[in-house]
Amino acid sequence: MNSHTPQLDSAALPDKEKRHTKAAVKREQDNACISPAELEQARRSANMAAIHGKDTKPEMVVRHWLWSHGYRYRLNYPRLPGKPDIVMRKYRTCIFVNGCFWHGHGVAMPPVESLKLKVESSECCKIPKTNRDFWVTKIRKNQERDRRVQHELAAMGWHCITIWECELKPKRQKKTLESLAYTLNRIFLRDHSIRRYEIQEEEPLIAAEDTPETYGQKKT
């Protein structure tokens, strides 16, 4: 008895299943022509492109905690340099919630004139080995932009707080958010405290001299 494997008749399939079948065949053909290194690079590029700059998970954690504890804020205020993630006008404070990779947390960038020096990855910022120069340049520019924006905000009288993605991990999240509340309250008290000035007594311009003789009597 001869076994016979039934062949898939595409003409008998509905239109929707036809499209899915053709797409699967095309993906297999495309992947067959791509080397493993190129496939890994394409996968990493797709993952990087899927990361959004706004409403990230770490940012949402900070926002929900602030709101639940009575703090009010504005998001990505366009009138301030860098459009800070969270702006608290009452405290005159801007909060930046930075991703460890994109902003190079713990990565010491050498000066531009020392580009030949190797840039070491940090514990929470692992720079990819593929296309490394591109990522180093991108992280360097992000760090330079962060410093420039915070200097501009400080010149305008704003306080800047940076919260890193790794500081919002479950083990460190509570301590980080409690420290944030302490810092905000300290800023508010410092900026709104009553300053007392002591008025120093001025010394008289003319000192009175002692006169032993009584008025109207000549000295003998």
Phi and psi restraints in degrees (value plus and minus 20) as a CYANA .aco file:
   2 ASN   PHI    -106.4   -66.4
   2 ASN   PSI     110.5   150.5
   3 SER   PHI    -104.8   -64.8
   3 SER   PSI     120.7   160.7
   4 HIS   PHI    -150.6  -110.6
   4 HIS   PSI     103.7   143.7
   5 THR   PHI    -105.7   -65.7
   5 THR   PSI      99.8   139.8
   6 PRO   PHI     -83.5   -43.5
   6 PRO   PSI     115.1   155.1
   7 GLN   PHI    -107.7   -67.7
   7 GLN   PSI     124.3   164.3
   8 LEU   PHI     -98.1   -58.1
   8 LEU   PSI      99.6   139.6
   9 ASP   PHI    -112.7   -72.7
   9 ASP   PSI      86.9   126.9
  10 SER   PHI     -87.9   -47.9
  10 SER   PSI     -43.9    -3.9
  11 ALA   PHI     -89.4   -49.4
  11 ALA   PSI     -45.3    -5.3
  12 ALA   PHI    -107.1   -67.1
  12 ALA   PSI     -24.7    15.3
  13 LEU   PHI    -107.7   -67.7
  13 LEU   PSI     129.9   169.9
  14 PRO   PHI     -83.7   -43.7
  14 PRO   PSI     143.9   183.9
  15 ASP   PHI     -81.1   -41.1
  15 ASP   PSI     -60.2   -20.2
  16 LYS   PHI     -83.9   -43.9
  16 LYS   PSI     -63.2   -23.2
  17 GLU   PHI     -89.6   -49.6
  17 GLU   PSI     -51.6   -11.6
  18 LYS   PHI     -81.1   -41.1
  18 LYS   PSI     -64.5   -24.5
  19 ARG   PHI     -83.1   -43.1
  19 ARG   PSI     -63.2   -23.2
  20 HIS   PHI     -83.6   -43.6
  20 HIS   PSI     -59.9   -19.9
  21 THR   PHI     -85.6   -45.6
  21 THR   PSI     -63.7   -23.7
  22 LYS   PHI     -84.8   -44.8
  22 LYS   PSI     -58.8   -18.8
  23 ALA   PHI     -85.4   -45.4
  23 ALA   PSI     -59.7   -19.7
  24 ALA   PHI     -85.6   -45.6
  24 ALA   PSI     -62.0   -22.0
  25 VAL   PHI     -84.0   -44.0
  25 VAL   PSI     -59.9   -19.9
  26 LYS   PHI     -86.2   -46.2
  26 LYS   PSI     -59.2   -19.2
  27 ARG   PHI     -84.0   -44.0
  27 ARG   PSI     -61.1   -21.1
  28 GLU   PHI     -84.1   -44.1
  28 GLU   PSI     -60.2   -20.2
  29 GLN   PHI     -86.1   -46.1
  29 GLN   PSI     -60.9   -20.9
  30 ASP   PHI     -85.3   -45.3
  30 ASP   PSI     -64.7   -24.7
  31 ASN   PHI     -85.8   -45.8
  31 ASN   PSI     -48.9    -8.9
  32 ALA   PHI     -88.6   -48.6
  32 ALA   PSI     -44.2    -4.2
  33 CYS   PHI    -113.6   -73.6
  33 CYS   PSI     -22.9    17.1
  34 ILE   PHI    -126.3   -86.3
  34 ILE   PSI     115.7   155.7
  35 SER   PHI     -93.1   -53.1
  35 SER   PSI     137.9   177.9
  36 PRO   PHI     -76.8   -36.8
  36 PRO   PSI     -57.9   -17.9
  37 ALA   PHI     -85.2   -45.2
  37 ALA   PSI     -62.5   -22.5
  38 GLU   PHI     -87.4   -47.4
  38 GLU   PSI     -56.5   -16.5
  39 LEU   PHI     -85.5   -45.5
  39 LEU   PSI     -60.5   -20.5
  40 GLU   PHI     -85.9   -45.9
  40 GLU   PSI     -59.6   -19.6
  41 GLN   PHI     -86.7   -46.7
  41 GLN   PSI     -59.2   -19.2
  42 ALA   PHI     -85.7   -45.7
  42 ALA   PSI     -58.1   -18.1
  43 ARG   PHI     -85.9   -45.9
  43 ARG   PSI     -62.5   -22.5
  44 ARG   PHI     -85.7   -45.7
  44 ARG   PSI     -59.2   -19.2
  45 SER   PHI     -83.0   -43.0
  45 SER   PSI     -59.9   -19.9
  46 ALA   PHI     -85.5   -45.5
  46 ALA   PSI     -59.0   -19.0
  47 ASN   PHI     -86.3   -46.3
  47 ASN   PSI     -62.0   -22.0
  48 MET   PHI     -85.0   -45.0
  48 MET   PSI     -59.2   -19.2
  49 ALA   PHI     -88.1   -48.1
  49 ALA   PSI     -44.5    -4.5
  50 ALA   PHI     -99.2   -59.2
  50 ALA   PSI     -30.8     9.2
  51 ILE   PHI    -101.2   -61.2
  51 ILE   PSI     106.4   146.4
  52 HIS   PHI    -115.5   -75.5
  52 HIS   PSI     133.5   173.5
  53 GLY   PHI    -105.7   -65.7
  53 GLY   PSI     -37.5     2.5
  54 LYS   PHI    -141.2  -101.2
  54 LYS   PSI     135.2   175.2
  55 ASP   PHI      35.6    75.6
  55 ASP   PSI      20.0    60.0
  56 THR   PHI     -93.4   -53.4
  56 THR   PSI     144.4   184.4
  57 LYS   PHI     -80.7   -40.7
  57 LYS   PSI     -67.1   -27.1
  58 PRO   PHI     -80.5   -40.5
  58 PRO   PSI     -58.4   -18.4
  59 GLU   PHI     -85.6   -45.6
  59 GLU   PSI     -59.4   -19.4
  60 MET   PHI     -85.5   -45.5
  60 MET   PSI     -55.1   -15.1
  61 VAL   PHI     -81.2   -41.2
  61 VAL   PSI     -66.6   -26.6
  62 VAL   PHI     -86.1   -46.1
  62 VAL   PSI     -63.0   -23.0
  63 ARG   PHI     -83.7   -43.7
  63 ARG   PSI     -65.3   -25.3
  64 HIS   PHI     -84.0   -44.0
  64 HIS   PSI     -59.1   -19.1
  65 TRP   PHI     -87.5   -47.5
  65 TRP   PSI     -64.9   -24.9
  66 LEU   PHI     -79.9   -39.9
  66 LEU   PSI     -65.8   -25.8
  67 TRP   PHI     -86.3   -46.3
  67 TRP   PSI     -59.3   -19.3
  68 SER   PHI     -89.9   -49.9
  68 SER   PSI     -39.0     1.0
  69 HIS   PHI    -123.4   -83.4
  69 HIS   PSI      -4.1    35.9
  70 GLY   PHI      68.7   108.7
  70 GLY   PSI     -14.7    25.3
  71 TYR   PHI    -107.3   -67.3
  71 TYR   PSI     117.8   157.8
  72 ARG   PHI    -135.7   -95.7
  72 ARG   PSI     129.1   169.1
  73 TYR   PHI    -176.2  -136.2
  73 TYR   PSI     152.3   192.3
  74 ARG   PHI    -141.5  -101.5
  74 ARG   PSI     135.5   175.5
  75 LEU   PHI    -130.2   -90.2
  75 LEU   PSI     114.3   154.3
  76 ASN   PHI      26.8    66.8
  76 ASN   PSI      35.0    75.0
  77 TYR   PHI     -83.2   -43.2
  77 TYR   PSI      96.2   136.2
  78 PRO   PHI     -92.9   -52.9
  78 PRO   PSI     -36.0     4.0
  79 ARG   PHI    -103.6   -63.6
  79 ARG   PSI     -25.8    14.2
  80 LEU   PHI    -125.8   -85.8
  80 LEU   PSI     129.0   169.0
  81 PRO   PHI     -78.3   -38.3
  81 PRO   PSI     115.9   155.9
  82 GLY   PHI      58.4    98.4
  82 GLY   PSI     -23.9    16.1
  83 LYS   PHI      26.7    66.7
  83 LYS   PSI      50.2    90.2
  84 PRO   PHI     -74.3   -34.3
  84 PRO   PSI     130.4   170.4
  85 ASP   PHI     -79.9   -39.9
  85 ASP   PSI     -66.7   -26.7
  86 ILE   PHI    -153.1  -113.1
  86 ILE   PSI     108.1   148.1
  87 VAL   PHI    -139.8   -99.8
  87 VAL   PSI     103.2   143.2
  88 MET   PHI    -134.8   -94.8
  88 MET   PSI      77.8   117.8
  89 ARG   PHI     -87.6   -47.6
  89 ARG   PSI     -53.8   -13.8
  90 LYS   PHI     -80.7   -40.7
  90 LYS   PSI     -56.2   -16.2
  91 TYR   PHI    -119.4   -79.4
  91 TYR   PSI     -20.8    19.2
  92 ARG   PHI      28.1    68.1
  92 ARG   PSI      31.2    71.2
  93 THR   PHI    -152.1  -112.1
  93 THR   PSI     118.5   158.5
  94 CYS   PHI    -132.3   -92.3
  94 CYS   PSI     112.2   152.2
  95 ILE   PHI    -132.1   -92.1
  95 ILE   PSI     106.5   146.5
  96 PHE   PHI    -129.8   -89.8
  96 PHE   PSI     102.2   142.2
  97 VAL   PHI    -122.6   -82.6
  97 VAL   PSI      82.4   122.4
  98 ASN   PHI    -121.7   -81.7
  98 ASN   PSI     119.0   159.0
  99 GLY   PHI     -95.0   -55.0
  99 GLY   PSI     116.7   156.7
 100 CYS   PHI     -82.9   -42.9
 100 CYS   PSI     -57.3   -17.3
 101 PHE   PHI     -94.0   -54.0
 101 PHE   PSI     -70.9   -30.9
 102 TRP   PHI     -86.4   -46.4
 102 TRP   PSI     -48.5    -8.5
 103 HIS   PHI    -127.8   -87.8
 103 HIS   PSI     -12.2    27.8
 104 GLY   PHI      42.0    82.0
 104 GLY   PSI      33.3    73.3
 105 HIS   PHI     -85.3   -45.3
 105 HIS   PSI     100.6   140.6
 106 GLY   PHI      60.3   100.3
 106 GLY   PSI     -15.7    24.3
 107 VAL   PHI    -114.6   -74.6
 107 VAL   PSI      99.7   139.7
 108 ALA   PHI    -108.9   -68.9
 108 ALA   PSI      90.5   130.5
 109 MET   PHI    -106.9   -66.9
 109 MET   PSI     106.3   146.3
 110 PRO   PHI     -90.4   -50.4
 110 PRO   PSI     143.3   183.3
 111 PRO   PHI     -78.7   -38.7
 111 PRO   PSI     137.6   177.6
 112 VAL   PHI     -79.3   -39.3
 112 VAL   PSI     -55.3   -15.3
 113 GLU   PHI     -92.4   -52.4
 113 GLU   PSI     -29.3    10.7
 114 SER   PHI    -132.9   -92.9
 114 SER   PSI      28.1    68.1
 115 LEU   PHI     -86.6   -46.6
 115 LEU   PSI     -40.2    -0.2
 116 LYS   PHI     -93.6   -53.6
 116 LYS   PSI     -37.0     3.0
 117 LEU   PHI     -89.4   -49.4
 117 LEU   PSI     120.2   160.2
 118 LYS   PHI     -96.5   -56.5
 118 LYS   PSI     114.0   154.0
 119 VAL   PHI    -113.3   -73.3
 119 VAL   PSI     100.0   140.0
 120 GLU   PHI    -108.7   -68.7
 120 GLU   PSI     121.1   161.1
 121 SER   PHI     -93.0   -53.0
 121 SER   PSI     136.6   176.6
 122 SER   PHI    -123.9   -83.9
 122 SER   PSI    -198.3  -158.3
 123 GLU   PHI     -84.5   -44.5
 123 GLU   PSI     -55.4   -15.4
 124 CYS   PHI    -131.3   -91.3
 124 CYS   PSI     -15.0    25.0
 125 CYS   PHI    -153.1  -113.1
 125 CYS   PSI      74.9   114.9
 126 LYS   PHI    -115.2   -75.2
 126 LYS   PSI      88.6   128.6
 127 ILE   PHI     -97.5   -57.5
 127 ILE   PSI     106.8   146.8
 128 PRO   PHI     -79.5   -39.5
 128 PRO   PSI     126.6   166.6
 129 LYS   PHI     -96.6   -56.6
 129 LYS   PSI     -51.3   -11.3
 130 THR   PHI     -99.9   -59.9
 130 THR   PSI     113.7   153.7
 131 ASN   PHI      35.8    75.8
 131 ASN   PSI      22.7    62.7
 132 ARG   PHI     -83.1   -43.1
 132 ARG   PSI     -59.3   -19.3
 133 ASP   PHI     -80.8   -40.8
 133 ASP   PSI     -57.3   -17.3
 134 PHE   PHI     -82.9   -42.9
 134 PHE   PSI     -65.2   -25.2
 135 TRP   PHI     -90.5   -50.5
 135 TRP   PSI     -56.8   -16.8
 136 VAL   PHI     -83.4   -43.4
 136 VAL   PSI     -63.2   -23.2
 137 THR   PHI     -83.4   -43.4
 137 THR   PSI     -60.9   -20.9
 138 LYS   PHI     -85.6   -45.6
 138 LYS   PSI     -64.8   -24.8
 139 ILE   PHI     -86.2   -46.2
 139 ILE   PSI     -58.8   -18.8
 140 ARG   PHI     -80.1   -40.1
 140 ARG   PSI     -65.5   -25.5
 141 LYS   PHI     -83.8   -43.8
 141 LYS   PSI     -58.2   -18.2
 142 ASN   PHI     -84.7   -44.7
 142 ASN   PSI     -61.2   -21.2
 143 GLN   PHI     -85.5   -45.5
 143 GLN   PSI     -62.6   -22.6
 144 GLU   PHI     -82.9   -42.9
 144 GLU   PSI     -60.5   -20.5
 145 ARG   PHI     -85.7   -45.7
 145 ARG   PSI     -60.4   -20.4
 146 ASP   PHI     -80.4   -40.4
 146 ASP   PSI     -64.4   -24.4
 147 ARG   PHI     -85.3   -45.3
 147 ARG   PSI     -62.1   -22.1
 148 ARG   PHI     -84.1   -44.1
 148 ARG   PSI     -63.6   -23.6
 149 VAL   PHI     -84.5   -44.5
 149 VAL   PSI     -62.9   -22.9
 150 GLN   PHI     -89.3   -49.3
 150 GLN   PSI     -52.7   -12.7
 151 HIS   PHI     -85.7   -45.7
 151 HIS   PSI     -60.8   -20.8
 152 GLU   PHI     -85.3   -45.3
 152 GLU   PSI     -60.9   -20.9
 153 LEU   PHI     -86.7   -46.7
 153 LEU   PSI     -59.9   -19.9
 154 ALA   PHI     -84.3   -44.3
 154 ALA   PSI     -56.7   -16.7
 155 ALA   PHI     -86.5   -46.5
 155 ALA   PSI     -45.4    -5.4
 156 MET   PHI    -108.5   -68.5
 156 MET   PSI     -20.0    20.0
 157 GLY   PHI      70.8   110.8
 157 GLY   PSI      -2.0    38.0
 158 TRP   PHI    -120.8   -80.8
 158 TRP   PSI     125.3   165.3
 159 HIS   PHI    -110.5   -70.5
 159 HIS   PSI     127.0   167.0
 160 CYS   PHI    -143.8  -103.8
 160 CYS   PSI     111.0   151.0
 161 ILE   PHI    -144.2  -104.2
 161 ILE   PSI     109.2   149.2
 162 THR   PHI    -130.6   -90.6
 162 THR   PSI     105.5   145.5
 163 ILE   PHI    -134.4   -94.4
 163 ILE   PSI     106.3   146.3
 164 TRP   PHI    -112.8   -72.8
 164 TRP   PSI     132.1   172.1
 165 GLU   PHI     -76.9   -36.9
 165 GLU   PSI     -60.9   -20.9
 166 CYS   PHI     -87.3   -47.3
 166 CYS   PSI     -42.9    -2.9
 167 GLU   PHI     -97.7   -57.7
 167 GLU   PSI     -26.6    13.4
 168 LEU   PHI    -128.2   -88.2
 168 LEU   PSI      -7.6    32.4
 169 LYS   PHI     -83.8   -43.8
 169 LYS   PSI     134.2   174.2
 170 PRO   PHI     -70.8   -30.8
 170 PRO   PSI     -57.8   -17.8
 171 LYS   PHI     -92.1   -52.1
 171 LYS   PSI     -45.4    -5.4
 172 ARG   PHI    -133.6   -93.6
 172 ARG   PSI     -23.7    16.3
 173 GLN   PHI     -82.9   -42.9
 173 GLN   PSI     -67.4   -27.4
 174 LYS   PHI     -81.0   -41.0
 174 LYS   PSI     -66.1   -26.1
 175 LYS   PHI     -84.0   -44.0
 175 LYS   PSI     -59.5   -19.5
 176 THR   PHI     -84.3   -44.3
 176 THR   PSI     -64.9   -24.9
 177 LEU   PHI     -91.4   -51.4
 177 LEU   PSI     -55.0   -15.0
 178 GLU   PHI     -86.4   -46.4
 178 GLU   PSI     -58.3   -18.3
 179 SER   PHI     -85.4   -45.4
 179 SER   PSI     -54.8   -14.8
 180 LEU   PHI     -83.5   -43.5
 180 LEU   PSI     -65.7   -25.7
 181 ALA   PHI     -82.5   -42.5
 181 ALA   PSI     -61.1   -21.1
 182 TYR   PHI     -82.5   -42.5
 182 TYR   PSI     -62.9   -22.9
 183 THR   PHI     -85.5   -45.5
 183 THR   PSI     -62.0   -22.0
 184 LEU   PHI     -82.9   -42.9
 184 LEU   PSI     -64.5   -24.5
 185 ASN   PHI     -85.9   -45.9
 185 ASN   PSI     -57.0   -17.0
 186 ARG   PHI     -86.5   -46.5
 186 ARG   PSI     -60.6   -20.6
 187 ILE   PHI     -81.8   -41.8
 187 ILE   PSI     -63.9   -23.9
 188 PHE   PHI     -83.0   -43.0
 188 PHE   PSI     -66.1   -26.1
 189 LEU   PHI     -85.4   -45.4
 189 LEU   PSI     -58.3   -18.3
 190 ARG   PHI     -87.9   -47.9
 190 ARG   PSI     -60.1   -20.1
 191 ASP   PHI     -96.9   -56.9
 191 ASP   PSI     -42.9    -2.9
 192 HIS   PHI    -134.2   -94.2
 192 HIS   PSI      -8.3    31.7
 193 SER   PHI     -94.6   -54.6
 193 SER   PSI     131.4   171.4
 194 ILE   PHI    -105.0   -65.0
 194 ILE   PSI     102.5   142.5
 195 ARG   PHI    -113.9   -73.9
 195 ARG   PSI     107.1   147.1
 196 ARG   PHI    -120.2   -80.2
 196 ARG   PSI     110.7   150.7
 197 TYR   PHI    -131.2   -91.2
 197 TYR   PSI     111.2   151.2
 198 GLU   PHI    -114.4   -74.4
 198 GLU   PSI     108.2   148.2
 199 ILE   PHI    -108.9   -68.9
 199 ILE   PSI      97.6   137.6
 200 GLN   PHI    -101.5   -61.5
 200 GLN   PSI     118.7   158.7
 201 GLU   PHI     -92.2   -52.2
 201 GLU   PSI     112.4   152.4
 202 GLU   PHI    -104.1   -64.1
 202 GLU   PSI     121.0   161.0
 203 GLU   PHI     -93.2   -53.2
 203 GLU   PSI     121.3   161.3
 204 PRO   PHI     -81.7   -41.7
 204 PRO   PSI     123.0   163.0
 205 LEU   PHI     -90.6   -50.6
 205 LEU   PSI     -54.9   -14.9
 206 ILE   PHI    -140.3  -100.3
 206 ILE   PSI     103.5   143.5
 207 ALA   PHI    -110.1   -70.1
 207 ALA   PSI     116.4   156.4
 208 ALA   PHI     -97.2   -57.2
 208 ALA   PSI     112.3   152.3
 209 GLU   PHI    -112.6   -72.6
 209 GLU   PSI     125.8   165.8
 210 ASP   PHI     -94.1   -54.1
 210 ASP   PSI     110.5   150.5
 211 THR   PHI    -138.7   -98.7
 211 THR   PSI      89.3   129.3
 212 PRO   PHI     -88.7   -48.7
 212 PRO   PSI     -47.5    -7.5
 213 GLU   PHI    -101.1   -61.1
 213 GLU   PSI     129.2   169.2
 214 THR   PHI    -103.0   -63.0
 214 THR   PSI     138.5   178.5
 215 TYR   PHI     -85.4   -45.4
 215 TYR   PSI     111.1   151.1
 216 GLY   PHI      71.5   111.5
 216 GLY   PSI     -27.9    12.1
 217 GLN   PHI    -127.5   -87.5
 217 GLN   PSI     117.7   157.7
 218 LYS   PHI    -105.0   -65.0
 218 LYS   PSI     130.1   170.1
 219 LYS   PHI     -98.5   -58.5
 219 LYS   PSI     112.0   152.0
